[in-house]
Amino acid sequence: MESVHTSELLGRPVAKAWNAALAGTRQAKGVPAGTPGHLAVPVAGDSDEAKRVAMRLVDEIDPGTISRQATAGHGGPRRERAFGA
């Protein structure tokens, strides 16, 4: 319901992407998009265009190191940005 509320508040579609792989799996098996064996990241949303934007961002943005990501999750500082679809 949080995403529905956010979408209504912004007046824009919302898509969510989340990491479903453990850090060790990503470190051992993580390869760039287009490489055989590339790990998939789940993306959900009601708008096909918003999902395409989210998938492109997942493939294009380097999230940095595991230690940097540890501070971006629950309880840590978060950076959020609205992307137009």
Secondary structure, DSSP 8 states (H G I E B T S, - for coil): -HHHHHHHHHTS--EEE---S-HHHHHHH---TTSTT-----EEES-HHHHHHHHHHHHH-----HHHHHTTSTTS---------
